[in-house]
Amino acid sequence: MVFPRRATVEALEQAGTMEAVQGRSLWDDARARFFRNKAAVASLVVLAAVVIFASFGQLLTPWSNEEIDWNMLGSVAQLGAPSIENRHYFGVDETGRDLYARTVQGTRISLMVGIVGALISVIVGTAWGATAGYIGGRTDQVMMRIVDLMMSIPYMFVLILLLVVFERSILMLFIGIGLISWLDMARIARGQTLSIKNKEFVEAAQAMGVKTSTIIIRHIVPNLLGVVIVYATLLVPSMIIFESFISFLGLGVQEPSTSWGALIAAGADQMRNGTPWMLGFPLAFFVVTLFALFFLGDGLRDALDPKDR
């Protein structure tokens, strides 16, 4: 009996015109879906531009963030406006300091606060939640009751109290953020771990006698990365907002350092003097970055959602 279709396939294989079909991993599929999301890709480009501005923006101006241009102190409303000729691209503040250089520094500090806060949340929260969810029993009850107890304490009150009682510095701001920021992540990681711990690959590792710590690190945590990455991108703007609010109250970053919140507060105080650039430029960076982070988080959530695969 003759099979023309099979003969044709064999002929194509012998001619070298048929290529082997290669499968794609789940991460490849998620990456392809992410890059089809135009808003998420555009947000990624915007965030890259903001990071480049924070890293290398100081190279474009001869002024430092603390240097005073005495020629601009006569009338800030008239002389301190943005000027290419004087190399004050964003104008100057009420004391004659270059606002462009201060915006660069404020962007660095605000992004650093957001990223460090998110890293603390991811590392501590994921480890805590994965351990509690996998071990279970009394250990789980004790660990999660500690989380519930800490969540019952007003976060903003604790942070303001730490900054008032102790030195107002970036280090103390990091400590205050790190004390509380990981709690939500711990509960999310625990919930995901409870749904993973009874999977076949975990039971196989248990049957082979793999240690508990190894199972958590090599099998549980990697399967939490999708949720963790999405939550981290949504947590960064929250940390930036917290820092900006504290700095707006005058309890955050102190002079001569600055942040978006401190610059926005100073710009708001000077609006009555006819200096809109003092508020406009820092506020624009603040808003654009937050929107980009939110769109990026939505794009990652859609790309990594198992239900969409």
Phi, psi and chi 1 to 4 in degrees:
 res  aa     phi    psi   chi1   chi2   chi3   chi4
   1 MET       -  139.6 -174.7  178.3  -66.2      -
   2 VAL  -102.7  136.9  178.8      -      -      -
   3 PHE  -118.1   90.2  -63.5   95.2      -      -
   4 PRO   -58.8  -38.3  -20.4   31.0      -      -
   5 ARG   -64.1  -44.7 -179.4  177.3  177.1   82.1
   6 ARG   -63.8  -39.1 -177.4  174.8  179.7 -179.1
   7 ALA   -63.9  -38.5      -      -      -      -
   8 THR   -64.9  -42.7  -57.1      -      -      -
   9 VAL   -62.5  -44.0  171.3      -      -      -
  10 GLU   -63.9  -36.4  -68.2  176.8   -9.4      -
  11 ALA   -66.1  -39.9      -      -      -      -
  12 LEU   -65.2  -41.4  -70.9  173.7      -      -
  13 GLU   -62.8  -42.2  -70.7  178.7  -12.6      -
  14 GLN   -66.3  -30.8  -67.3  175.6   -0.9      -
  15 ALA   -79.6   -9.3      -      -      -      -
  16 GLY    77.3   19.7      -      -      -      -
  17 THR   -97.1   -4.3   58.8      -      -      -
  18 MET  -105.6  126.9  174.3  171.2  -77.4      -
  19 GLU   -97.9  147.2  -63.2 -179.5   -3.2      -
  20 ALA   -68.4  137.5      -      -      -      -
  21 VAL   -82.4  124.0  177.7      -      -      -
  22 GLN  -107.5  135.2  -63.6 -177.6   -6.9      -
  23 GLY   -79.6  165.1      -      -      -      -
  24 ARG  -114.8  143.4  -68.4 -168.8  -54.2  175.9
  25 SER   -76.0  168.5   67.9      -      -      -
  26 LEU   -63.4  -35.0  -65.8  178.2      -      -
  27 TRP   -68.5  -37.5  -71.5  105.9      -      -
  28 ASP   -64.2  -40.5  -68.6  -24.1      -      -
  29 ASP   -65.4  -41.2 -171.7   44.9      -      -
  30 ALA   -65.6  -39.5      -      -      -      -
  31 ARG   -64.3  -40.7 -176.6  170.7   59.9 -109.5
  32 ALA   -64.3  -40.8      -      -      -      -
  33 ARG   -67.6  -35.5  -98.6 -159.6  -38.8  -85.4
  34 PHE   -64.0  -44.1  173.9   80.4      -      -
  35 PHE   -74.0  -11.0  -78.1  104.5      -      -
  36 ARG   -82.4  -13.3  -72.8 -162.6  -62.2  -93.9
  37 ASN   -86.8  102.8 -170.8  -32.9      -      -
  38 LYS   -64.5  -38.2  -64.0 -179.3  179.5  179.2
  39 ALA   -64.8  -41.2      -      -      -      -
  40 ALA   -67.4  -41.5      -      -      -      -
  41 VAL   -65.3  -43.1  173.5      -      -      -
  42 ALA   -62.4  -39.0      -      -      -      -
  43 SER   -64.4  -38.5  -61.6      -      -      -
  44 LEU   -63.1  -40.1 -173.9   61.9      -      -
  45 VAL   -65.6  -42.5  173.2      -      -      -
  46 VAL   -62.7  -44.2  169.6      -      -      -
  47 LEU   -64.5  -37.5  -70.1  174.9      -      -
  48 ALA   -62.7  -40.4      -      -      -      -
  49 ALA   -65.2  -39.2      -      -      -      -
  50 VAL   -65.3  -41.3  171.9      -      -      -
  51 VAL   -64.7  -41.6  171.3      -      -      -
  52 ILE   -63.1  -41.6  -67.6  173.0      -      -
  53 PHE   -60.6  -43.8  172.6   78.7      -      -
  54 ALA   -67.9  -32.8      -      -      -      -
  55 SER   -82.4  -40.2  -57.5      -      -      -
  56 PHE  -125.0    2.8  -54.2  104.2      -      -
  57 GLY   -62.8  -29.1      -      -      -      -
  58 GLN   -64.9  -22.0 -171.6   62.7   46.9      -
  59 LEU   -70.8  -16.1  -59.4  177.1      -      -
  60 LEU   -91.0   -1.2  -59.6  179.0      -      -
  61 THR  -132.9  143.7  178.0      -      -      -
  62 PRO   -80.3   -9.8   29.7  -35.1      -      -
  63 TRP   -91.9  143.2  -55.6   98.0      -      -
  64 SER   -93.8  170.7   68.5      -      -      -
  65 ASN   -73.0  -14.6   60.4  -67.1      -      -
  66 GLU  -109.0   -9.6  -59.5  179.5   23.2      -
  67 GLU   -75.8  135.2 -172.0  176.9   -0.1      -
  68 ILE  -102.9  129.8  -63.2  175.7      -      -
  69 ASP   -93.3   99.9 -173.0   -5.9      -      -
  70 TRP   -65.0  -22.3  -61.8   99.8      -      -
  71 ASN   -70.0  -13.9  -64.0  -36.5      -      -
  72 MET   -97.7    1.3  -68.0  -67.3 -176.4      -
  73 LEU   -88.1   -4.4  -67.8 -180.0      -      -
  74 GLY   -64.1  -51.6      -      -      -      -
  75 SER  -152.9  101.9  174.7      -      -      -
  76 VAL   -61.1  -36.0  175.2      -      -      -
  77 ALA   -64.6  -28.0      -      -      -      -
  78 GLN  -100.9  -44.1  -63.6  178.2    3.4      -
  79 LEU   -93.1  -20.9  -58.7  177.8      -      -
  80 GLY   -91.8    9.3      -      -      -      -
  81 ALA   -69.6  160.7      -      -      -      -
  82 PRO   -53.0  135.3  -26.8   34.2      -      -
  83 SER  -149.6  125.3  172.0      -      -      -
  84 ILE   -73.3  -35.2  -58.5  -62.9      -      -
  85 GLU   -62.5  -44.0 -179.6 -179.0   -4.1      -
  86 ASN   -87.1    2.2  -64.0  -35.7      -      -
  87 ARG    64.5   22.9  -53.4  -69.8  -66.4  -84.7
  88 HIS  -103.0   83.8  -66.5  -59.9      -      -
  89 TYR   -65.1  -34.0  -51.8  124.8      -      -
  90 PHE  -107.5   11.5  -68.0  176.4      -      -
  91 GLY    82.1 -166.6      -      -      -      -
  92 VAL  -125.5  163.6  -61.2      -      -      -
  93 ASP   -89.2 -168.6   62.1    9.5      -      -
  94 GLU   -69.3  -17.4   71.0  -81.2    6.2      -
  95 THR  -102.4    5.1   60.0      -      -      -
  96 GLY    88.1   11.4      -      -      -      -
  97 ARG   -86.4  145.7  -67.2  175.7  -64.3 -175.2
  98 ASP   -67.7  122.4 -176.2   63.4      -      -
  99 LEU   -73.5  -29.2 -171.6   59.7      -      -
 100 TYR   -62.3  -49.3  174.0   86.9      -      -
 101 ALA   -63.2  -37.0      -      -      -      -
 102 ARG   -72.7  -31.9  -68.9 -178.4   63.6   74.9
 103 THR   -68.0  -37.5  -57.5      -      -      -
 104 VAL   -60.5  -47.3  171.4      -      -      -
 105 GLN   -65.6  -41.5 -174.8 -167.6   39.6      -
 106 GLY   -62.7  -37.1      -      -      -      -
 107 THR   -64.9  -42.0  -57.2      -      -      -
 108 ARG   -59.3  -49.4  -70.5  175.7 -176.4  171.9
 109 ILE   -67.8  -43.5  -67.6  179.4      -      -
 110 SER   -64.7  -43.2  -66.9      -      -      -
 111 LEU   -65.0  -38.6  -71.1  179.2      -      -
 112 MET   -63.4  -42.4 -177.1  171.9   59.2      -
 113 VAL   -61.9  -45.4  169.6      -      -      -
 114 GLY   -64.0  -44.0      -      -      -      -
 115 ILE   -70.5  -43.2  -66.4  173.1      -      -
 116 VAL   -64.1  -42.5  169.3      -      -      -
 117 GLY   -61.0  -40.8      -      -      -      -
 118 ALA   -67.4  -39.0      -      -      -      -
 119 LEU   -64.3  -42.3  -74.3  176.5      -      -
 120 ILE   -60.1  -44.8  -66.9  173.9      -      -
 121 SER   -62.2  -44.5  174.3      -      -      -
 122 VAL   -66.7  -48.5  167.5      -      -      -
 123 ILE   -68.7  -55.3  -64.4  173.3      -      -
 124 VAL   -70.0  -47.3  178.4      -      -      -
 125 GLY   -63.9  -42.9      -      -      -      -
 126 THR   -65.6  -44.1  -58.2      -      -      -
 127 ALA   -62.5  -44.2      -      -      -      -
 128 TRP   -65.7  -49.9 -171.0  -81.8      -      -
 129 GLY   -67.3  -40.8      -      -      -      -
 130 ALA   -65.2  -40.4      -      -      -      -
 131 THR   -64.7  -47.1  -58.3      -      -      -
 132 ALA   -63.5  -44.3      -      -      -      -
 133 GLY   -68.5  -36.6      -      -      -      -
 134 TYR   -76.9  -45.3  178.7   76.1      -      -
 135 ILE   -69.2  -44.6  -63.8  177.1      -      -
 136 GLY    69.5 -165.7      -      -      -      -
 137 GLY    63.8 -144.2      -      -      -      -
 138 ARG   -66.7  -34.8 -176.9  172.4  -62.3  179.2
 139 THR   -60.3  -43.9  -58.7      -      -      -
 140 ASP   -62.1  -43.6  179.9   29.1      -      -
 141 GLN   -62.2  -44.9  -67.2  -65.4  -36.6      -
 142 VAL   -66.0  -46.1  172.2      -      -      -
 143 MET   -64.3  -41.3  -66.5  178.9   69.8      -
 144 MET   -76.7  -26.6  -63.2  -44.6  -64.2      -
 145 ARG   -69.2  -31.2  -66.5  -60.4   76.0   77.2
 146 ILE   -65.3  -41.4  -66.8  175.1      -      -
 147 VAL   -63.2  -45.2  171.2      -      -      -
 148 ASP   -62.0  -39.1  -66.4  -21.2      -      -
 149 LEU   -63.8  -44.3  178.2   62.7      -      -
 150 MET   -68.7  -32.8  -65.4 -175.3   66.9      -
 151 MET   -71.7  -21.7  -68.5 -170.9   70.5      -
 152 SER   -75.3  -14.6   66.1      -      -      -
 153 ILE   -83.8  129.0  -57.8  173.1      -      -
 154 PRO   -58.9  117.6  -21.8   32.1      -      -
 155 TYR   -62.5  -49.2  167.4   69.9      -      -
 156 MET   -64.8  -35.5 -164.4   59.1   66.8      -
 157 PHE   -63.9  -43.7  173.2   76.6      -      -
 158 VAL   -63.8  -42.9  173.2      -      -      -
 159 LEU   -65.0  -44.0 -176.2   56.1      -      -
 160 ILE   -65.4  -39.3  -67.9  175.3      -      -
 161 LEU   -63.9  -41.4 -175.7   63.1      -      -
 162 LEU   -63.2  -41.0  -74.1  173.3      -      -
 163 LEU   -72.9  -27.0  -66.0  172.6      -      -
 164 VAL   -80.1  -43.5  170.0      -      -      -
 165 VAL   -74.4  -44.1  174.2      -      -      -
 166 PHE  -101.4 -174.6  -61.0   97.8      -      -
 167 GLU   -68.2  136.7 -179.7 -176.4    1.7      -
 168 ARG   -81.6  100.8  -59.5  177.8 -170.8  176.9
 169 SER  -146.5  167.8   62.3      -      -      -
 170 ILE   -64.3  -37.4  -62.2  178.6      -      -
 171 LEU   -60.9  -46.2  176.5   60.8      -      -
 172 MET   -65.4  -32.8 -172.2   54.6   59.5      -
 173 LEU   -65.0  -41.2 -169.3   62.5      -      -
 174 PHE   -64.3  -41.5  -74.9  157.1      -      -
 175 ILE   -62.5  -44.9  -67.2  174.2      -      -
 176 GLY   -62.9  -42.0      -      -      -      -
 177 ILE   -68.0  -40.7  -68.9  175.3      -      -
 178 GLY   -66.7  -26.0      -      -      -      -
 179 LEU   -67.0  -30.3  -72.6  175.0      -      -
 180 ILE  -117.5  -26.6  -51.3  -65.6      -      -
 181 SER   -64.4  -22.4   64.3      -      -      -
 182 TRP   -86.6   -6.5   59.8  -86.2      -      -
 183 LEU   -66.9  -47.1  -61.4  177.0      -      -
 184 ASP   -63.1  -39.0  -72.3  -27.4      -      -
 185 MET   -63.0  -36.9 -174.0   70.6 -108.1      -
 186 ALA   -62.8  -42.0      -      -      -      -
 187 ARG   -69.0  -38.0  -59.0 -174.6   71.7  172.0
 188 ILE   -65.9  -45.0  -66.7  172.8      -      -
 189 ALA   -64.2  -38.1      -      -      -      -
 190 ARG   -63.7  -45.5  174.3 -175.4  177.3  -88.9
 191 GLY   -61.0  -41.3      -      -      -      -
 192 GLN   -68.4  -36.2  -67.2  -66.0  -43.4      -
 193 THR   -65.3  -37.8  -58.5      -      -      -
 194 LEU   -61.4  -30.6  -68.9  176.8      -      -
 195 SER   -85.6  -13.1   64.6      -      -      -
 196 ILE  -100.3  -30.3  -65.9  174.3      -      -
 197 LYS   -62.8  -20.8   62.4 -176.2  -65.7 -173.9
 198 ASN  -100.9   11.7  -65.0  -38.0      -      -
 199 LYS   -71.3  160.8  -62.2  -69.2 -175.1  179.6
 200 GLU   -62.8  -39.1  -69.3   79.4    2.5      -
 201 PHE   -68.4  -29.5   61.2   88.7      -      -
 202 VAL   -73.3  -42.0  176.3      -      -      -
 203 GLU   -63.7  -35.7  -66.6  178.5   -8.9      -
 204 ALA   -64.9  -41.1      -      -      -      -
 205 ALA   -65.2  -38.4      -      -      -      -
 206 GLN   -64.7  -41.1  -67.1  171.6  -15.7      -
 207 ALA   -65.2  -28.5      -      -      -      -
 208 MET   -82.8   -2.8  -65.7  175.1   62.5      -
 209 GLY    82.3   22.9      -      -      -      -
 210 VAL   -69.4  139.8  179.7      -      -      -
 211 LYS   -63.8  153.4  -64.8 -171.2  -61.3 -177.1
 212 THR   -59.9  -45.5  -61.4      -      -      -
 213 SER   -61.8  -37.1   58.8      -      -      -
 214 THR   -68.6  -39.2  -57.0      -      -      -
 215 ILE   -63.6  -42.0  -67.2  176.8      -      -
 216 ILE   -64.7  -43.8  -67.2  174.4      -      -
 217 ILE   -74.1  -41.5  -65.7  173.1      -      -
 218 ARG   -95.7  -19.4  -61.2 -171.8   59.7 -178.7
 219 HIS  -121.1  -39.5  -61.7  -74.5      -      -
 220 ILE   -80.9  -55.2  -60.0  -63.5      -      -
 221 VAL   -60.2  -44.4  172.3      -      -      -
 222 PRO   -58.3  -31.0  -26.7   36.0      -      -
 223 ASN   -81.4   -4.6  -75.5  -82.2      -      -
 224 LEU   -95.9   -6.9  -61.4  177.6      -      -
 225 LEU   -61.1  -37.0  -72.9 -179.3      -      -
 226 GLY   -58.9  -50.3      -      -      -      -
 227 VAL   -66.5  -39.9  176.3      -      -      -
 228 VAL   -64.3  -44.0  167.0      -      -      -
 229 ILE   -63.0  -44.1  -68.5  172.7      -      -
 230 VAL   -62.8  -46.5  172.2      -      -      -
 231 TYR   -65.3  -35.3 -176.8   74.5      -      -
 232 ALA   -65.0  -40.3      -      -      -      -
 233 THR   -67.0  -29.0   57.7      -      -      -
 234 LEU   -83.4  -19.2  -62.0  176.1      -      -
 235 LEU   -81.9  -32.0 -172.7   64.7      -      -
 236 VAL   -56.2  -49.4  171.6      -      -      -
 237 PRO   -62.5  -32.4   17.0  -29.6      -      -
 238 SER   -63.5  -42.1  -61.3      -      -      -
 239 MET   -65.2  -39.5  -64.4  -64.8  101.0      -
 240 ILE   -64.5  -40.3  -66.7  175.7      -      -
 241 ILE   -64.6  -43.0  -69.2  172.9      -      -
 242 PHE   -59.1  -48.4  -78.5  140.2      -      -
 243 GLU   -63.4  -41.2 -177.8  -83.0  -32.7      -
 244 SER   -65.1  -38.8  -61.2      -      -      -
 245 PHE   -65.3  -44.2  176.3   71.1      -      -
 246 ILE   -64.6  -42.0  -67.2  -62.1      -      -
 247 SER   -68.6  -33.1  -63.2      -      -      -
 248 PHE   -63.2  -33.4 -171.7   86.6      -      -
 249 LEU   -78.6   -7.7  -63.3  177.7      -      -
 250 GLY    87.8   12.8      -      -      -      -
 251 LEU  -107.9   -2.1  -61.5  174.6      -      -
 252 GLY   -95.1 -123.3      -      -      -      -
 253 VAL   -63.8  131.7  179.1      -      -      -
 254 GLN  -105.6  155.8  -59.4  -61.5  -54.2      -
 255 GLU   -58.9  147.2  -66.7  -73.4   -7.3      -
 256 PRO   -83.6   -1.9   32.5  -35.9      -      -
 257 SER   -72.2  164.8  -61.7      -      -      -
 258 THR  -152.0  170.6 -170.1      -      -      -
 259 SER  -148.3  177.5   68.0      -      -      -
 260 TRP   -59.5  -42.6  -78.2  -22.6      -      -
 261 GLY   -62.2  -43.3      -      -      -      -
 262 ALA   -65.8  -40.3      -      -      -      -
 263 LEU   -66.7  -39.7  -69.5  172.4      -      -
 264 ILE   -65.8  -40.4  -68.2  171.9      -      -
 265 ALA   -63.1  -44.4      -      -      -      -
 266 ALA   -65.0  -40.0      -      -      -      -
 267 GLY   -66.2  -37.9      -      -      -      -
 268 ALA   -64.9  -37.3      -      -      -      -
 269 ASP   -66.8  -28.4  -70.5  -21.2      -      -
 270 GLN   -97.1    4.5  -64.4  -63.7  -39.3      -
 271 MET   -62.1  -34.4  -81.8  -63.8  -67.7      -
 272 ARG   -68.4  -15.5   65.4  178.0   66.8   92.7
 273 ASN   -92.0    8.2  -64.5  -31.9      -      -
 274 GLY    74.1   40.3      -      -      -      -
 275 THR  -125.5   69.5   55.7      -      -      -
 276 PRO   -65.9  -23.3   24.6  -34.5      -      -
 277 TRP   -66.4  -26.7   60.7   85.4      -      -
 278 MET   -65.9  -30.4  -71.8 -174.7   58.2      -
 279 LEU   -94.4  -36.9  176.3   62.6      -      -
 280 GLY   -64.8  -47.5      -      -      -      -
 281 PHE   -67.9  -50.4  -73.0  107.6      -      -
 282 PRO   -62.6  -38.1  -19.8   31.3      -      -
 283 LEU   -66.3  -37.5 -175.9   61.3      -      -
 284 ALA   -62.8  -46.1      -      -      -      -
 285 PHE   -61.1  -41.9  -85.0   88.5      -      -
 286 PHE   -61.7  -50.9  177.3   75.3      -      -
 287 VAL   -67.8  -46.1  172.4      -      -      -
 288 VAL   -61.7  -42.4  168.5      -      -      -
 289 THR   -65.2  -42.5  -57.6      -      -      -
 290 LEU   -63.7  -45.0  -69.7 -173.2      -      -
 291 PHE   -62.5  -40.6  -89.0  102.6      -      -
 292 ALA   -63.3  -40.3      -      -      -      -
 293 LEU   -65.8  -40.8  -74.4  167.8      -      -
 294 PHE   -65.6  -44.2  -76.0  131.0      -      -
 295 PHE   -65.0  -37.7  -79.2  124.0      -      -
 296 LEU   -64.2  -43.0  178.3   62.8      -      -
 297 GLY   -61.6  -41.4      -      -      -      -
 298 ASP   -64.2  -40.3  -71.4  -19.6      -      -
 299 GLY   -64.5  -42.0      -      -      -      -
 300 LEU   -66.9  -38.1  -71.7  173.4      -      -
 301 ARG   -61.8  -45.0 -179.2 -166.9   59.8 -160.3
 302 ASP   -66.1  -37.0  -64.6  -20.6      -      -
 303 ALA   -72.4  -34.0      -      -      -      -
 304 LEU   -98.3    0.9  -63.7  172.7      -      -
 305 ASP   -69.8  117.9 -170.4   -7.4      -      -
 306 PRO   -61.2  -26.3  -20.1   31.0      -      -
 307 LYS   -70.3  -19.7  -63.2  179.4 -177.6  178.2
 308 ASP   -93.1   -1.7  -67.8  -21.2      -      -
 309 ARG   -80.8      -  -72.4  172.7 -178.1  162.8
